[in-house]
Amino acid sequence: MLYWINAFIFLVIGIYALSHQKSSISPAFCAIFSLTSLIMALFQMSNWLPIFILRYFLYLVSAVLLAIVPFVLLALGILILLRETKQSISYFGRALSTILASVILTFFVYSLYNLVNIRDVQLTIIISLYSSIAIYFTAFFISYLLISWLIKVSYKKKQPYLIFVLGTDINDEGQVKSDLKHRLNSAITFYRSLSSVIQKETYFLVSGGNAAANGMTEAEVMAHYLMKQGINKSQIILEKSARNTTENIQFTKPLIRHLGKDRSLVIVTSTYHLPRTSFFARKYQVPARYIGSKTAIISWPYAVVREFLAILLLTKEVSVFYIVYIIVTEFYKIFM
């Protein structure tokens, strides 16, 4: 029942956020949790044939993930302790992060202890718990992929644009790597689809401060690439200090306010990166629409898993709530 309630609550909050552009609530994250809750609710309660098939698909995936989930929890707990407790500005934020990390790590130690001192009943409990948690992570991952794809669905307006391209890795020679090249090419394709009149009033904003061995920043490398593709230097604005997604949005906000008065902002990044980008855009009150670029097949698994873990960190309070709820309900089923 809780999953149905959560699905509805996150849906309502997401609709509210969509209709109130000045709200700092992320519609993308609300959609991810609403869809995750819906999948979990259907998984538990529905006997409809497609859901019956989905249930066994999740069982199959959870069986594969069963050995991985404990280490995902361990990594999540350690990351919260090492990263989030230092980055949280308020005392309450640091205290909450410490409590959440302690809950995760305590459960991991408990599981490890029971596996070392193994008994049949304990083994049944551990397998049941981790299977349920694995199903939750699978539902969350499916929701994340689906919402990532939906965010990039957009439409054009008959007005000039500010095309904001987020930086990512460059090589030691100061050249664009595959992921960044796809982002820039998507931005150029969008630009060239505009009328010649609108193109003249459209600007590119490139952000990235991480430097290559030759000293060139991501922003400078992106600017050079755009100029090689025929974009006028006067139409390219550089932000050369940002080291991550948060700073990409935070450091470019003054530029966006100045250049975006008569222009529609469109943010270009990799499709897998869209939910987190939209989260920070909302946080810093930067209204935008989005274009998602493709990712090379060989680098897609690593990039998606890394991004998935980053989203877990951003939404740690909700994820820990679900994990604790799963643990409590599983123990209730076993002992009651």
FIGUGU-80494 format. One record per residue (C-alpha): x, y, z. Coordinates in Angstrom, 3 decimals. Layout:
<sites>
SITE_X_Y_Z .
...
</sites>
This chain:
<sites>
SITE_0.000_0.000_0.000 .
SITE_2.858_2.382_0.831 .
SITE_4.240_2.097_-2.707 .
SITE_0.896_3.188_-4.215 .
SITE_0.744_6.150_-1.822 .
SITE_4.328_7.176_-2.602 .
SITE_3.721_6.886_-6.353 .
SITE_0.756_9.237_-6.049 .
SITE_2.547_11.705_-3.725 .
SITE_5.617_11.984_-5.987 .
SITE_3.353_12.350_-9.035 .
SITE_1.443_15.237_-7.426 .
SITE_4.677_16.945_-6.307 .
SITE_6.165_16.481_-9.792 .
SITE_3.097_18.016_-11.478 .
SITE_3.261_20.938_-9.045 .
SITE_6.964_21.445_-9.837 .
SITE_6.280_21.373_-13.594 .
SITE_3.592_24.020_-13.272 .
SITE_5.748_26.247_-11.057 .
SITE_8.991_27.037_-12.863 .
SITE_10.378_28.944_-9.873 .
SITE_10.086_25.886_-7.626 .
SITE_13.424_24.268_-6.704 .
SITE_11.795_20.807_-6.703 .
SITE_13.083_18.571_-9.503 .
SITE_10.223_17.150_-11.645 .
SITE_12.668_14.581_-13.057 .
SITE_13.535_13.141_-9.644 .
SITE_9.857_13.145_-8.631 .
SITE_9.061_11.231_-11.820 .
SITE_11.836_8.713_-11.137 .
SITE_10.562_7.968_-7.620 .
SITE_6.923_7.951_-8.704 .
SITE_7.690_5.424_-11.433 .
SITE_9.900_3.365_-9.090 .
SITE_7.093_3.242_-6.514 .
SITE_4.592_2.286_-9.206 .
SITE_6.807_-0.571_-10.437 .
SITE_7.277_-1.825_-6.868 .
SITE_3.509_-1.616_-6.199 .
SITE_2.637_-3.488_-9.397 .
SITE_5.367_-6.004_-8.701 .
SITE_3.867_-6.846_-5.325 .
SITE_0.156_-6.710_-6.066 .
SITE_-0.778_-7.119_-9.727 .
SITE_-1.391_-10.386_-11.596 .
SITE_-1.861_-8.701_-14.980 .
SITE_0.134_-10.675_-17.590 .
SITE_2.656_-7.917_-18.509 .
SITE_3.269_-7.294_-14.792 .
SITE_3.548_-11.050_-14.238 .
SITE_6.280_-11.081_-16.905 .
SITE_7.930_-7.991_-15.363 .
SITE_7.868_-9.652_-11.945 .
SITE_9.852_-12.630_-13.206 .
SITE_12.188_-10.342_-15.132 .
SITE_12.916_-8.459_-11.893 .
SITE_13.376_-11.740_-10.047 .
SITE_15.895_-12.803_-12.688 .
SITE_17.766_-9.495_-12.521 .
SITE_17.714_-9.498_-8.723 .
SITE_19.237_-12.986_-8.713 .
SITE_22.112_-11.656_-10.826 .
SITE_22.483_-8.560_-8.628 .
SITE_22.241_-10.459_-5.361 .
SITE_26.019_-10.667_-4.981 .
SITE_26.490_-7.022_-6.049 .
SITE_23.894_-5.290_-3.850 .
SITE_25.832_-5.626_-0.550 .
SITE_28.821_-3.892_-2.132 .
SITE_26.580_-1.191_-3.655 .
SITE_25.249_-0.519_-0.152 .
SITE_28.785_-0.512_1.254 .
SITE_29.951_1.957_-1.433 .
SITE_26.888_4.141_-0.860 .
SITE_27.472_4.239_2.903 .
SITE_31.171_5.085_2.546 .
SITE_30.494_7.767_-0.088 .
SITE_27.902_9.416_2.164 .
SITE_30.382_9.455_5.053 .
SITE_33.384_10.690_3.074 .
SITE_31.670_13.077_0.701 .
SITE_28.255_14.194_1.840 .
SITE_29.144_14.848_5.491 .
SITE_31.928_17.198_4.330 .
SITE_29.817_18.970_1.691 .
SITE_26.740_19.528_3.859 .
SITE_26.837_23.117_5.068 .
SITE_24.435_22.822_7.990 .
SITE_24.926_20.817_11.157 .
SITE_21.572_19.114_10.512 .
SITE_22.704_18.074_7.017 .
SITE_25.928_16.543_8.321 .
SITE_24.096_14.785_11.162 .
SITE_21.475_13.352_8.794 .
SITE_24.130_12.105_6.362 .
SITE_26.016_10.456_9.240 .
SITE_22.852_8.712_10.475 .
SITE_21.941_7.478_6.986 .
SITE_25.469_6.169_6.375 .
SITE_25.459_4.459_9.785 .
SITE_22.175_2.685_9.019 .
SITE_23.506_1.382_5.688 .
SITE_26.877_0.295_7.092 .
SITE_25.281_-1.342_10.158 .
SITE_23.037_-3.407_7.906 .
SITE_26.047_-4.395_5.784 .
SITE_28.034_-5.500_8.865 .
SITE_24.994_-7.405_10.173 .
SITE_24.697_-9.221_6.841 .
SITE_28.408_-10.018_6.743 .
SITE_28.324_-11.350_10.321 .
SITE_25.392_-13.648_9.518 .
SITE_27.073_-14.959_6.386 .
SITE_30.238_-15.783_8.335 .
SITE_28.260_-17.424_11.149 .
SITE_25.833_-18.983_8.718 .
SITE_22.598_-20.712_9.693 .
SITE_19.714_-21.824_7.484 .
SITE_17.221_-19.333_8.916 .
SITE_19.679_-16.465_8.768 .
SITE_20.632_-17.331_5.182 .
SITE_16.950_-17.268_4.191 .
SITE_16.523_-13.838_5.772 .
SITE_19.632_-12.389_4.109 .
SITE_18.711_-13.722_0.654 .
SITE_15.141_-12.455_1.006 .
SITE_16.318_-9.002_2.127 .
SITE_18.915_-8.549_-0.567 .
SITE_16.574_-9.883_-3.269 .
SITE_13.992_-7.240_-2.317 .
SITE_16.629_-4.492_-2.230 .
SITE_17.983_-5.673_-5.596 .
SITE_14.460_-5.453_-7.036 .
SITE_14.154_-1.891_-5.707 .
SITE_17.478_-0.872_-7.297 .
SITE_16.407_-2.510_-10.576 .
SITE_13.088_-0.620_-10.555 .
SITE_14.960_2.601_-9.733 .
SITE_17.452_1.986_-12.558 .
SITE_14.690_1.290_-15.102 .
SITE_12.874_4.463_-14.004 .
SITE_16.092_6.501_-14.258 .
SITE_16.742_5.304_-17.834 .
SITE_13.159_5.974_-18.933 .
SITE_12.997_9.479_-17.431 .
SITE_16.432_10.295_-18.910 .
SITE_15.027_9.543_-22.344 .
SITE_11.790_11.481_-21.753 .
SITE_13.542_14.673_-20.568 .
SITE_15.179_15.223_-23.954 .
SITE_11.812_15.304_-25.765 .
SITE_11.489_18.963_-26.656 .
SITE_10.035_21.430_-29.140 .
SITE_11.335_24.511_-30.907 .
SITE_10.297_28.102_-30.431 .
SITE_10.575_30.786_-33.079 .
SITE_13.082_32.839_-31.120 .
SITE_16.873_32.965_-30.603 .
SITE_18.498_30.424_-28.293 .
SITE_21.263_30.258_-25.758 .
SITE_22.718_26.787_-26.362 .
SITE_24.471_25.713_-23.169 .
SITE_26.845_22.737_-23.593 .
SITE_28.158_21.031_-20.441 .
SITE_31.784_19.946_-20.503 .
SITE_33.184_16.499_-19.789 .
SITE_36.492_14.635_-20.215 .
SITE_39.057_15.810_-22.771 .
SITE_42.283_13.988_-23.631 .
SITE_45.824_15.015_-22.659 .
SITE_46.377_16.693_-26.033 .
SITE_43.409_18.990_-25.440 .
SITE_41.046_17.329_-27.908 .
SITE_37.409_16.358_-27.436 .
SITE_36.735_12.752_-26.489 .
SITE_33.746_10.745_-27.682 .
SITE_31.194_11.851_-25.071 .
SITE_31.981_15.548_-25.432 .
SITE_32.075_15.299_-29.220 .
SITE_28.547_13.864_-29.236 .
SITE_27.348_16.722_-27.011 .
SITE_28.879_19.366_-29.284 .
SITE_27.590_17.693_-32.435 .
SITE_24.069_17.577_-30.958 .
SITE_24.308_21.287_-30.169 .
SITE_25.537_22.076_-33.695 .
SITE_22.784_19.947_-35.273 .
SITE_20.168_21.827_-33.251 .
SITE_21.715_25.175_-34.206 .
SITE_21.747_24.325_-37.915 .
SITE_18.085_23.296_-37.778 .
SITE_17.164_26.907_-36.908 .
SITE_16.385_29.525_-39.496 .
SITE_19.251_31.767_-40.634 .
SITE_17.651_34.768_-38.934 .
SITE_17.446_32.990_-35.562 .
SITE_20.969_31.568_-35.965 .
SITE_22.435_35.081_-36.077 .
SITE_20.964_35.906_-32.659 .
SITE_21.764_32.521_-31.069 .
SITE_24.760_32.064_-28.765 .
SITE_26.706_29.037_-27.544 .
SITE_27.683_28.864_-23.868 .
SITE_30.363_26.259_-23.091 .
SITE_31.300_25.407_-19.513 .
SITE_34.156_23.343_-18.113 .
SITE_37.273_24.191_-16.105 .
SITE_39.069_20.847_-15.934 .
SITE_42.316_21.208_-17.882 .
SITE_44.269_18.891_-20.173 .
SITE_48.014_18.312_-19.838 .
SITE_48.640_21.215_-22.231 .
SITE_46.705_23.593_-19.968 .
SITE_43.602_23.978_-22.146 .
SITE_40.310_23.840_-20.274 .
SITE_37.236_21.924_-21.414 .
SITE_35.558_25.221_-22.334 .
SITE_38.495_26.287_-24.527 .
SITE_38.624_22.906_-26.249 .
SITE_34.869_23.058_-26.912 .
SITE_35.160_26.573_-28.322 .
SITE_37.916_25.473_-30.718 .
SITE_35.810_22.522_-31.855 .
SITE_32.769_24.725_-32.491 .
SITE_34.835_27.218_-34.503 .
SITE_36.240_24.371_-36.642 .
SITE_32.628_23.424_-37.411 .
SITE_31.905_26.927_-38.687 .
SITE_30.485_28.638_-35.586 .
SITE_31.532_32.283_-35.301 .
SITE_33.858_33.077_-32.408 .
SITE_31.649_36.047_-31.485 .
SITE_28.758_33.638_-30.813 .
SITE_30.686_31.511_-28.291 .
SITE_30.797_32.400_-24.584 .
SITE_33.224_30.540_-22.317 .
SITE_32.992_29.650_-18.618 .
SITE_36.391_28.202_-17.643 .
SITE_36.122_27.462_-13.910 .
SITE_33.464_24.755_-13.382 .
SITE_34.750_21.339_-12.321 .
SITE_31.453_19.442_-12.027 .
SITE_27.760_19.599_-12.898 .
SITE_26.865_21.711_-9.871 .
SITE_29.435_24.344_-10.787 .
SITE_28.458_24.204_-14.480 .
SITE_25.039_25.549_-13.532 .
SITE_26.127_27.714_-10.599 .
SITE_28.975_29.532_-12.391 .
SITE_27.062_30.152_-15.619 .
SITE_23.923_31.513_-13.936 .
SITE_25.059_35.193_-14.182 .
SITE_25.878_34.686_-17.871 .
SITE_22.534_32.993_-18.474 .
SITE_20.689_35.857_-16.787 .
SITE_22.473_38.376_-19.004 .
SITE_22.363_36.521_-22.331 .
SITE_19.091_34.688_-21.781 .
SITE_16.833_37.732_-21.433 .
SITE_15.663_37.512_-25.051 .
SITE_16.717_33.928_-25.681 .
SITE_15.374_30.492_-24.802 .
SITE_17.877_28.399_-22.859 .
SITE_18.503_24.853_-24.030 .
SITE_21.011_22.695_-22.139 .
SITE_22.923_20.043_-24.077 .
SITE_24.472_17.089_-22.291 .
SITE_24.540_13.292_-22.525 .
SITE_21.130_11.649_-22.218 .
SITE_22.203_9.644_-19.154 .
SITE_23.231_12.951_-17.506 .
SITE_19.927_14.790_-18.024 .
SITE_18.110_13.986_-14.725 .
SITE_20.967_15.242_-12.553 .
SITE_21.505_18.280_-14.788 .
SITE_17.817_19.193_-14.540 .
SITE_18.036_18.772_-10.746 .
SITE_20.785_21.393_-10.457 .
SITE_19.093_23.679_-12.991 .
SITE_16.024_23.671_-10.741 .
SITE_18.114_24.112_-7.608 .
SITE_19.768_27.256_-8.981 .
SITE_16.566_28.588_-10.582 .
SITE_17.706_28.215_-14.188 .
SITE_14.637_27.436_-16.357 .
SITE_15.655_25.380_-19.369 .
SITE_14.775_22.747_-21.886 .
SITE_17.128_19.920_-22.756 .
SITE_18.808_18.057_-25.583 .
SITE_20.286_14.646_-24.838 .
SITE_23.242_13.385_-26.859 .
SITE_24.153_9.767_-27.430 .
SITE_26.998_7.906_-25.726 .
SITE_29.416_5.426_-27.280 .
SITE_28.322_1.846_-26.586 .
SITE_31.700_0.912_-25.112 .
SITE_31.565_3.695_-22.478 .
SITE_27.796_3.660_-21.849 .
SITE_27.735_0.995_-19.052 .
SITE_30.384_2.729_-16.939 .
SITE_28.898_6.186_-17.509 .
SITE_25.362_5.091_-16.644 .
SITE_26.363_3.172_-13.505 .
SITE_28.476_6.110_-12.280 .
SITE_25.597_8.509_-12.919 .
SITE_23.153_6.137_-11.214 .
SITE_25.330_6.104_-8.079 .
SITE_25.536_9.915_-8.193 .
SITE_21.724_10.108_-8.252 .
SITE_21.537_7.655_-5.344 .
SITE_23.784_10.033_-3.386 .
SITE_21.660_13.058_-4.267 .
SITE_18.483_11.255_-3.214 .
SITE_20.008_9.292_-0.341 .
SITE_17.261_10.204_2.154 .
SITE_14.497_8.732_-0.018 .
SITE_16.531_5.676_-1.026 .
SITE_17.451_4.888_2.593 .
SITE_13.773_5.259_3.536 .
SITE_12.838_2.651_0.916 .
SITE_15.649_0.323_1.993 .
SITE_14.631_0.579_5.667 .
SITE_10.999_-0.020_4.696 .
SITE_12.012_-3.138_2.732 .
SITE_14.067_-4.445_5.683 .
SITE_11.205_-3.883_8.158 .
SITE_8.569_-5.484_5.903 .
SITE_10.771_-8.497_5.138 .
SITE_11.457_-9.099_8.836 .
SITE_7.716_-8.716_9.514 .
SITE_6.894_-11.384_6.881 .
SITE_9.423_-13.794_8.328 .
SITE_8.724_-13.434_12.044 .
SITE_5.015_-12.574_12.155 .
</sites>
